[in-house]
């Protein structure tokens, strides 16, 4: 509750702007339009280098996953870079990326999955076709799926080999106790190994539709030319039902009491992590900006937070951060200390948190510096 009061108080001094305002759109070279099928198209014009980046972002990810789909948004991301209607195999897919000289990747998080690649501006048309074929016409070949399931399990194994992973997982299960799968991006091992083409087609039909996606083209491009090309290529992509009306996302219930979990791993130091359910973009956007500013201030070497804990020699390092999410963003504080300093460090942390809402805990100058640096980044 102390953190919540602090964030709300700080929110009153934050300047909040929208990137959709005409002045900011012009400043950053941003133009957007929505096709008749619901696909949002965003063009970011920047002629600094003769390159273009094409990205598509879908509202998918852990937050759409019931237990039987736990981790499959991530598996789907891996299957994006495989065979489709125009490209018969992953080998040919990789060969085509080399022909176009593109750098590429994708990522999955709690509330979105995205795919992106950068190539020479003269290959924009070929790049758009490449994206169109991959996003709309995947084949999900069984032999490729069997291989990729093992690749994803390999990621799971590497995570499990990290002692910190077990702490994060244990805390997550307490934080999101009713709907943990909807925050568990890495997923569940057995669910991943059991995934089949039917599950992937289900995800595609629900979430990989134009009215649940945004297509972003950035770089040395002309907006009018981009919109015309996208309309011609993606305009016949069939709109689907609103997935969040048919499959609404449940609200995470608030924590009703403090809980402590202890995870023992073979390491010679102590990691203490404290987590709170923070503000949601959907319900309290002002406090999400405040949380970013507050976290930034506490991370600076001249903050009281760092001086009273790190400079005092109680901890080796400490950080506090907020993750902006629509469906409850977590506030997480993580510190590292030694076994012999743990009790003293823990008491000092409690005392420090109690000071968060004191009027002089941070200065106006620190707030302005944080806002300026966050805007730049």
FENURKA-V733974 format. One record per residue. PHI is phi as a letter, one per 20 degrees, with the letter a starting at -180 (NA if undefined). NEAR is the number of other C-alpha atoms within 12 Angstrom. D_LAST is the distance of its C-alpha to the last C-alpha in Angstrom with 2 decimals. Layout:
BEGIN
PHI&NEAR&D_LAST / PHI&NEAR&D_LAST
END
This chain:
BEGIN
NA&21&29.36 / f&19&28.11 / f&34&24.51 / f&26&25.01 / f&23&26.48 / f&29&23.75 / f&31&20.99 / f&28&23.12 / f&23&23.84 / f&34&20.28 / g&26&19.52 / f&20&21.81 / d&22&19.69 / e&29&16.37 / e&22&15.64 / d&20&15.24 / c&16&15.01 / d&14&15.64 / f&19&14.18 / e&17&17.88 / f&16&19.03 / g&15&20.60 / f&14&18.80 / f&15&15.26 / g&19&16.71 / f&17&18.24 / g&15&15.26 / e&21&13.26 / m&26&16.57 / d&27&16.90 / c&32&20.47 / b&29&21.89 / b&24&25.35 / d&24&27.22 / f&28&30.27 / f&18&33.56 / e&25&33.17 / n&26&29.98 / f&34&27.49 / e&30&24.27 / d&37&23.23 / c&36&19.85 / d&36&19.54 / d&33&16.46 / e&31&18.23 / b&24&17.00 / e&17&19.89 / f&13&18.29 / c&16&20.09 / e&20&22.98 / c&27&21.33 / c&39&20.81 / d&38&19.08 / d&43&21.00 / c&38&19.81 / c&43&21.84 / c&35&20.80 / d&38&23.58 / f&35&23.84 / b&41&25.42 / p&38&24.80 / g&38&26.28 / f&42&26.57 / e&42&29.19 / d&39&31.25 / f&28&34.58 / g&24&36.10 / f&25&37.86 / d&37&34.59 / f&35&32.64 / n&45&30.40 / e&50&31.56 / f&51&28.32 / f&44&27.10 / f&49&30.44 / g&46&30.22 / g&41&26.92 / f&35&28.87 / f&42&31.72 / f&44&29.63 / e&40&29.92 / c&38&33.69 / f&32&36.66 / b&28&36.73 / g&22&39.32 / e&22&38.71 / c&28&37.85 / f&23&40.59 / b&26&38.92 / f&29&35.84 / g&16&37.32 / f&18&37.47 / g&28&33.95 / f&23&32.66 / f&18&34.95 / f&26&33.51 / f&27&29.92 / f&16&31.36 / f&17&33.26 / e&27&30.15 / m&22&28.23 / e&27&25.30 / e&23&22.70 / b&28&22.35 / a&22&21.52 / b&26&21.26 / b&31&20.20 / c&32&21.56 / c&31&20.22 / f&35&21.83 / c&32&21.33 / a&33&20.68 / c&37&21.80 / c&34&20.31 / c&35&21.64 / b&34&20.16 / b&35&21.37 / c&34&20.80 / b&33&23.87 / f&25&25.37 / g&31&25.30 / f&20&29.11 / d&25&29.14 / g&33&27.23 / f&27&30.48 / f&27&31.32 / f&37&27.87 / f&37&28.20 / f&26&31.67 / g&41&30.53 / f&40&28.01 / g&35&30.68 / f&26&33.28 / f&35&31.15 / f&41&29.87 / d&33&33.19 / c&28&35.93 / f&36&35.40 / e&30&38.71 / l&40&37.89 / g&27&40.70 / f&20&42.22 / f&18&42.35 / f&28&38.63 / f&35&37.90 / f&22&40.09 / f&23&38.25 / f&30&34.77 / g&34&35.78 / f&22&36.51 / f&22&33.17 / f&33&31.39 / f&29&33.90 / f&19&33.02 / f&25&29.42 / g&27&31.00 / f&19&33.22 / f&16&30.45 / f&21&28.71 / f&20&32.07 / f&14&32.55 / e&17&29.62 / g&22&31.05 / f&27&27.81 / g&24&28.02 / f&25&31.25 / f&27&29.84 / g&31&26.92 / f&29&29.52 / f&25&31.98 / f&31&29.59 / g&31&28.37 / f&24&31.99 / e&29&32.53 / f&36&29.41 / d&31&30.02 / f&23&33.74 / e&19&35.02 / c&26&32.69 / f&33&31.24 / g&34&31.22 / e&39&28.65 / c&45&26.06 / e&38&27.40 / f&40&25.36 / f&39&27.39 / n&39&30.53 / d&35&34.14 / g&29&36.04 / f&20&39.24 / f&26&37.58 / f&36&35.73 / f&27&38.99 / e&23&40.89 / f&36&38.58 / c&28&40.49 / f&25&40.21 / f&19&41.17 / f&26&38.17 / f&32&35.79 / f&24&37.55 / f&23&37.21 / f&37&33.41 / f&33&33.39 / f&25&35.69 / e&30&33.81 / d&38&30.14 / e&43&29.96 / c&37&31.06 / f&38&29.54 / f&31&29.33 / c&33&27.18 / c&37&24.76 / c&36&22.13 / d&41&22.19 / d&37&19.15 / c&44&19.88 / c&37&17.29 / p&32&18.10 / e&28&21.21 / c&35&23.07 / d&26&25.04 / g&27&24.40 / f&19&28.15 / f&17&29.06 / f&35&26.58 / f&30&27.84 / f&19&31.40 / f&24&30.97 / f&39&29.28 / g&26&31.99 / f&17&34.68 / e&23&33.39 / d&36&31.90 / f&25&33.92 / e&18&36.76 / f&26&34.64 / f&19&36.48 / f&24&34.93 / d&22&35.50 / f&19&36.12 / f&21&33.24 / f&26&32.75 / e&18&31.57 / e&13&34.77 / f&12&36.97 / c&16&35.13 / f&15&33.37 / e&25&30.85 / f&22&32.47 / e&21&30.83 / f&27&30.30 / f&17&32.76 / f&21&31.62 / f&19&32.61 / d&13&35.92 / b&12&36.20 / f&15&34.53 / c&18&35.06 / c&17&34.97 / c&20&35.05 / d&19&36.02 / d&20&35.27 / d&17&37.22 / c&17&36.08 / f&12&37.40 / c&15&34.89 / d&13&35.75 / b&20&33.14 / d&30&32.02 / d&33&28.80 / d&36&28.58 / c&34&26.26 / d&34&26.27 / c&34&24.95 / c&33&25.10 / f&36&24.91 / e&41&22.03 / f&36&21.42 / d&27&21.47 / g&23&19.52 / f&17&22.99 / d&17&24.66 / b&23&22.38 / f&29&19.02 / g&28&18.77 / f&38&19.05 / f&38&16.28 / f&39&13.77 / f&41&15.88 / f&46&15.79 / f&38&12.03 / f&41&12.46 / f&44&15.67 / f&38&14.51 / f&32&11.83 / g&35&14.73 / f&34&17.14 / e&29&15.23 / e&25&15.43 / g&19&18.61 / e&20&20.02 / f&29&20.04 / f&26&23.55 / g&37&22.63 / f&31&22.03 / f&23&24.88 / f&28&27.38 / d&35&26.85 / f&27&25.54 / f&17&26.95 / f&17&30.10 / n&20&30.62 / e&29&30.85 / c&34&28.10 / e&26&26.60 / a&29&23.10 / b&33&21.61 / b&32&18.47 / c&32&17.94 / b&32&15.55 / c&34&15.66 / d&31&15.40 / f&31&15.12 / b&30&18.36 / f&26&21.02 / d&34&23.83 / m&35&23.16 / e&34&19.97 / f&35&20.91 / d&33&20.03 / c&28&20.76 / d&29&21.67 / c&28&22.77 / c&33&24.68 / c&29&26.93 / b&28&30.17 / e&22&33.73 / g&19&36.69 / f&14&38.47 / e&23&35.58 / g&23&34.70 / f&17&36.86 / f&19&35.85 / f&30&32.13 / f&27&32.57 / f&18&34.40 / f&25&31.76 / f&33&29.04 / g&19&31.27 / f&18&31.75 / f&24&28.07 / f&27&27.25 / f&18&30.13 / e&21&28.45 / g&30&25.18 / e&22&26.64 / f&19&28.25 / g&12&27.41 / d&14&26.54 / f&27&24.52 / b&30&21.35 / d&20&21.30 / f&18&20.11 / f&15&18.38 / f&25&16.43 / f&32&15.45 / f&22&14.35 / f&20&12.34 / f&30&10.57 / f&29&10.00 / f&18&8.76 / f&16&6.20 / f&22&5.12 / f&19&5.51 / f&9&3.79 / f&8&0.00
END
